[in-house]
Amino acid sequence: MSEAATGPDNCLALREDVRAPAVLEDQALAIEQAAAHVASCAGRHATAVQVHLTVQQNYTELHQTLVEDRKRLRDMKENTAAKRYFGALAPTCCPRCTTPVADLAQARGDQATDHCSVCGSAPPEDAPEDTTAIDQLSENIASLAAADDQTRTALRRAEKERKEAEAQLDAARRAMAAAQAALPDASVLRRQLDLERLRGALKEREATHARAGGTTPPAPEEKILEAAYKEADVRAGKASKPIMDRVSSEIFDLAVRLGYDNLQGVKLQANGPMKLQLDDGPSWFQKVTEGEQLRLRMATLLALLRVGQQHGGRHPGLFLIDSAGAQEMIPTDLAETLQQLRAICEETDGLQIIAATANRELARTVIPDDRAKIAEAGAFMW
């Protein structure tokens, strides 16, 4: 941790021998680059695996077809050779019952000279042997064998590329793990952050003292921003003053109508506080009773709505009052307040007021029947 001391100009100073090089940014950059390399290697590995699976499937199907065609060709050749061989034989007895062929021929009569003595079938015609099917199948097998060799070579190449991509991905992951392990632990990070804060405070203090001593004048950008801030503040104050005065006046009028009798004046400030003038002297919003605060709240919302309409405001025009009688209001004061709210609603365009109270008789007295929804004792409102 760096040591801090107070210089002659009350400025924080850091010892030069503890200014370690800024390696944290380099370590973070190394981790980011390692992560990007891992993502790239993972994409190449996924592509290599997919290519390998596709080539392997193609090779398996092609090789299976080649094996089946070779089996068919072998069967065809064996059948042809068998016919040629057995057709040339002249048996002397039946191979099953050992009956002499002469007796079989005698039993068959005249057919013995025209048909086979054993099976009785007619002798085959003297015609050249047809080898078209064997030739075509042989040509197909030759083409399949060449394609099989090419596919086997492609499969070996795809498998090699998959293994290389897998090795690259493993190496990238190990490099990322090493980069993450090189990061300092939480305590070291906190010390480095403290050191950077001290450096920032030192630079800020040095700049402040330099400007105070007159050695370093403010930059042109700082002058422009400061002048713009002052001008904007002046213009905002001039523009908001008449509006705030109008709102304050409207709040006063409405609060008096809502039953705040000892109120003599209201001043709503732009930053939120509300200053009051009462019969017994000045006061603030927080210091009056809850019933008076309720009247001031209702008056403020209504005033904002009214003044906003004059200046293009976008108030939604919906005013909800829940349990108005709970804020220290006696029934007569509450009735007067609700009657005034009804009058204010009728004289203000776009205003809707919904008030809720547990006093059914008061609601019947103040609110017209066509605009009241009252639940009798023991019944539900909705």
Solvent accessible surface area in square Angstrom, and as a share of the most:
residue,aa,sasa,rsa
1,M,132,0.59
2,S,13,0.08
3,E,96,0.43
4,A,61,0.47
5,A,62,0.48
6,T,103,0.60
7,G,20,0.20
8,P,147,0.93
9,D,73,0.38
10,N,103,0.53
11,C,10,0.06
12,L,52,0.26
13,A,49,0.38
14,L,14,0.07
15,R,106,0.39
16,E,130,0.58
17,D,100,0.52
18,V,41,0.24
19,R,91,0.33
20,A,60,0.47
21,P,105,0.66
22,A,67,0.52
23,V,60,0.35
24,L,48,0.24
25,E,108,0.49
26,D,89,0.46
27,Q,43,0.19
28,A,55,0.42
29,L,92,0.46
30,A,45,0.35
31,I,31,0.15
32,E,116,0.52
33,Q,110,0.49
34,A,15,0.11
35,A,39,0.30
36,A,63,0.49
37,H,91,0.41
38,V,25,0.14
39,A,67,0.52
40,S,52,0.34
41,C,1,0.01
42,A,37,0.29
43,G,39,0.37
44,R,113,0.41
45,H,40,0.18
46,A,62,0.48
47,T,85,0.49
48,A,14,0.11
49,V,45,0.26
50,Q,112,0.50
51,V,67,0.38
52,H,18,0.08
53,L,96,0.48
54,T,62,0.36
55,V,26,0.15
56,Q,79,0.35
57,Q,112,0.50
58,N,77,0.39
59,Y,38,0.14
60,T,82,0.48
61,E,101,0.45
62,L,38,0.19
63,H,64,0.29
64,Q,99,0.44
65,T,58,0.34
66,L,3,0.01
67,V,70,0.40
68,E,87,0.39
69,D,18,0.09
70,R,112,0.41
71,K,109,0.46
72,R,133,0.49
73,L,24,0.12
74,R,123,0.45
75,D,54,0.28
76,M,53,0.24
77,K,102,0.43
78,E,98,0.44
79,N,89,0.46
80,T,35,0.20
81,A,50,0.39
82,A,40,0.31
83,K,157,0.66
84,R,142,0.52
85,Y,130,0.49
86,F,130,0.54
87,G,66,0.63
88,A,88,0.68
89,L,92,0.46
90,A,95,0.73
91,P,69,0.43
92,T,110,0.64
93,C,54,0.33
94,C,19,0.11
95,P,117,0.74
96,R,224,0.82
97,C,77,0.46
98,T,99,0.58
99,T,42,0.24
100,P,66,0.41
101,V,22,0.13
102,A,76,0.59
103,D,81,0.42
104,L,39,0.19
105,A,22,0.17
106,Q,149,0.66
107,A,88,0.68
108,R,92,0.33
109,G,44,0.42
110,D,131,0.68
111,Q,99,0.44
112,A,25,0.19
113,T,123,0.71
114,D,85,0.44
115,H,62,0.28
116,C,50,0.30
117,S,25,0.16
118,V,41,0.24
119,C,86,0.51
120,G,19,0.19
121,S,61,0.39
122,A,69,0.54
123,P,87,0.55
124,P,124,0.78
125,E,157,0.71
126,D,155,0.80
127,A,73,0.56
128,P,130,0.82
129,E,86,0.39
130,D,118,0.61
131,T,58,0.34
132,T,70,0.41
133,A,57,0.44
134,I,25,0.13
135,D,74,0.38
136,Q,107,0.48
137,L,9,0.05
138,S,40,0.26
139,E,118,0.53
140,N,82,0.42
141,I,17,0.09
142,A,65,0.51
143,S,75,0.48
144,L,32,0.16
145,A,25,0.19
146,A,53,0.41
147,A,35,0.27
148,D,4,0.02
149,D,78,0.40
150,Q,132,0.59
151,T,24,0.14
152,R,67,0.24
153,T,75,0.43
154,A,27,0.21
155,L,25,0.13
156,R,159,0.58
157,R,131,0.48
158,A,6,0.05
159,E,61,0.27
160,K,128,0.54
161,E,87,0.39
162,R,55,0.20
163,K,110,0.47
164,E,83,0.37
165,A,11,0.08
166,E,71,0.32
167,A,61,0.47
168,Q,89,0.40
169,L,9,0.05
170,D,55,0.29
171,A,45,0.35
172,A,3,0.02
173,R,132,0.48
174,R,157,0.57
175,A,55,0.43
176,M,48,0.21
177,A,56,0.43
178,A,64,0.49
179,A,19,0.15
180,Q,89,0.39
181,A,84,0.65
182,A,60,0.47
183,L,63,0.31
184,P,29,0.18
185,D,88,0.46
186,A,60,0.46
187,S,41,0.26
188,V,41,0.24
189,L,57,0.28
190,R,143,0.52
191,R,103,0.38
192,Q,50,0.22
193,L,89,0.44
194,D,52,0.27
195,L,21,0.10
196,E,85,0.38
197,R,156,0.57
198,L,41,0.21
199,R,40,0.15
200,G,38,0.37
201,A,38,0.30
202,L,16,0.08
203,K,142,0.60
204,E,122,0.55
205,R,98,0.36
206,E,85,0.38
207,A,43,0.33
208,T,65,0.38
209,H,70,0.31
210,A,27,0.21
211,R,108,0.39
212,A,88,0.68
213,G,58,0.56
214,G,61,0.59
215,T,109,0.64
216,T,73,0.42
217,P,98,0.62
218,P,54,0.34
219,A,43,0.34
220,P,92,0.58
221,E,112,0.50
222,E,79,0.36
223,K,112,0.47
224,I,119,0.60
225,L,125,0.62
226,E,98,0.44
227,A,61,0.47
228,A,53,0.41
229,Y,159,0.60
230,K,120,0.51
231,E,82,0.37
232,A,59,0.46
233,D,88,0.46
234,V,76,0.44
235,R,160,0.58
236,A,60,0.46
237,G,39,0.37
238,K,146,0.62
239,A,67,0.52
240,S,40,0.26
241,K,125,0.53
242,P,82,0.52
243,I,66,0.34
244,M,39,0.17
245,D,51,0.26
246,R,93,0.34
247,V,4,0.02
248,S,6,0.04
249,S,55,0.35
250,E,12,0.05
251,I,0,0.00
252,F,58,0.24
253,D,69,0.36
254,L,2,0.01
255,A,0,0.00
256,V,58,0.33
257,R,78,0.29
258,L,0,0.00
259,G,29,0.28
260,Y,4,0.02
261,D,121,0.63
262,N,54,0.28
263,L,5,0.02
264,Q,100,0.44
265,G,19,0.19
266,V,19,0.11
267,K,91,0.39
268,L,22,0.11
269,Q,60,0.27
270,A,87,0.67
271,N,122,0.62
272,G,49,0.47
273,P,50,0.31
274,M,14,0.06
275,K,86,0.37
276,L,2,0.01
277,Q,80,0.36
278,L,19,0.10
279,D,94,0.48
280,D,127,0.66
281,G,18,0.17
282,P,97,0.61
283,S,16,0.10
284,W,90,0.31
285,F,36,0.15
286,Q,133,0.59
287,K,154,0.65
288,V,17,0.10
289,T,70,0.41
290,E,96,0.43
291,G,3,0.02
292,E,38,0.17
293,Q,27,0.12
294,L,25,0.12
295,R,21,0.08
296,L,0,0.00
297,R,121,0.44
298,M,5,0.02
299,A,0,0.00
300,T,23,0.13
301,L,82,0.41
302,L,3,0.01
303,A,0,0.00
304,L,81,0.40
305,L,5,0.03
306,R,45,0.17
307,V,4,0.02
308,G,18,0.17
309,Q,86,0.38
310,Q,112,0.50
311,H,107,0.48
312,G,64,0.62
313,G,43,0.41
314,R,232,0.85
315,H,71,0.32
316,P,117,0.73
317,G,2,0.02
318,L,83,0.41
319,F,14,0.06
320,L,115,0.57
321,I,11,0.06
322,D,114,0.59
323,S,55,0.36
324,A,5,0.04
325,G,32,0.30
326,A,73,0.57
327,Q,56,0.25
328,E,121,0.54
329,M,17,0.07
330,I,101,0.51
331,P,85,0.54
332,T,97,0.57
333,D,57,0.30
334,L,7,0.04
335,A,17,0.13
336,E,75,0.34
337,T,2,0.01
338,L,13,0.06
339,Q,81,0.36
340,Q,44,0.19
341,L,4,0.02
342,R,114,0.42
343,A,39,0.30
344,I,0,0.00
345,C,25,0.15
346,E,114,0.51
347,E,95,0.43
348,T,11,0.07
349,D,117,0.61
350,G,62,0.59
351,L,14,0.07
352,Q,114,0.51
353,I,39,0.20
354,I,101,0.51
355,A,34,0.26
356,A,50,0.39
357,T,46,0.27
358,A,103,0.80
359,N,57,0.29
360,R,93,0.34
361,E,118,0.53
362,L,16,0.08
363,A,10,0.08
364,R,93,0.34
365,T,102,0.59
366,V,4,0.02
367,I,43,0.22
368,P,40,0.25
369,D,124,0.64
370,D,125,0.65
371,R,180,0.66
372,A,31,0.24
373,K,111,0.47
374,I,51,0.26
375,A,20,0.15
376,E,94,0.42
377,A,81,0.63
378,G,89,0.85
379,A,59,0.46
380,F,185,0.77
381,M,81,0.36
382,W,236,0.83
